[in-house]
């Protein structure tokens, strides 16, 4: 055996010796990742810093392209790794310059398992967790407090899903670490960009197989969410309109805009019920069914009887949110997912006075109502005016390619003195001449029982929730 080993060694040495002098040492220089290249600031634009691991490296260039001319988008020049490394490097990464927004994430490197002393990914028991979840949360809290000192607006991006079959990582751990992280963010009033929730239903088309990394299209999809959150933090988000001619000049209307990032509904903007209506019988509007959690406004329908309900209300409770401010004209959009039951999910405007009562329904959806699962119902109503006393309406529908309760969509209304336009996912679906809708109206979200239209909900489908990611409003400038 020893003789064979020596012979093989001699052959290898001889082969190396016969190569040209520079062949044994010549290697192609490693190409620098363009995402890591320094950025030269454009004067007058806000400065934004991305901190994160290889997932954020993947979406950096697309995010930068989407925000070109709007922000100076920088990123740390390395993979941010685990929170332990973050604590060691954070002062260097932040530098001495001023940051307007810091979009950050740690998690994938904290939850992984590695061989102690070697750093090689390995499943337990050989591999040991880099940062147990309790220490991860404690580290995050320290990092948030350090970044807070910069005066920047902070946005935490949840850790994207770990699929089955990943070496050194366990599927499901991202959710556990995100739960701990979100508690830290809530305690520190930090906005959350829920990339985990965004990616989860799309993994088959945007993430690599048995790999935490994303396909190019997946990184671009994540970039859209990152760019939007950054612009929101800067107050520069514009309406979602595809093929926009850019002629409209929009000014954000804060009193009717909400990202729902707090711990409860903002009582300065919203009622957690409808003060003038108890709901469509038999479903009763209960404020206990209106909650804010994980960056969403949730309106839930339940099969229950509450004590001492008014006559005609029984069997079901639902919920409503109504603005405290009326508005006349503007652009209004909400990213929502309809509830998966026969209970309605609705985004609408109305007001009723003795002289005039009008209404605009951006959408009404019966997420599990037979023959309505893919239908967006859009309507305008006139109930009374000084010259008209009989109710009439103009209804239109648009059919989506899939069930509306399966995913979030962006629904919007462009309401002007001349016209009323309805959008779904940035595409114009309906235009109506504005002949009657010149009354200031309240903005509403609610869920109702619609026994004659969608049919009463089946108890096995309840509770079900109508979820609103955000609502944003603008007025035309000038």
Secondary structure, DSSP 8 states (H G I E B T S, - for coil): -HHHHHHHHHHHHHHHHTS-TTTTT--------GGGS-----TTSEEEEEE-SHHHHHHHHHHHHHTTTTEEEEE-SS---SHHHHHHHHHHHH-SS--SEEEE---TTTS-EE-TTT--B--TTTSEESS-HHHHHHHHHHHHHHHHTTT-EEEEE------TT-TT--TTHHHHHHHHHHHHHHHTT-EEE-HHHHHHTTHHHHB-TTSSSB-HHHHHHHHHHHHHHHHHHHT------TT--S---EEE-GGG-B---SSS--TTTEESS-TT---STT-EE-GGGEEEETTEEEEEEEE---TT--TT--SEEEEEEEEEEEE-SEEEEEEEE--SSSSEEEEEEEEE-SS-EEEEEEEEEETTSTTTTTEEEEEEEEEE-SS--S-EEEEEEEE-SS-GGGS-EEEEEEE-SSEEEEEETTEEEEEEE-SS--S-EEEEEEE---TTTT----GGG-SEEEEEEEEEEEEE--
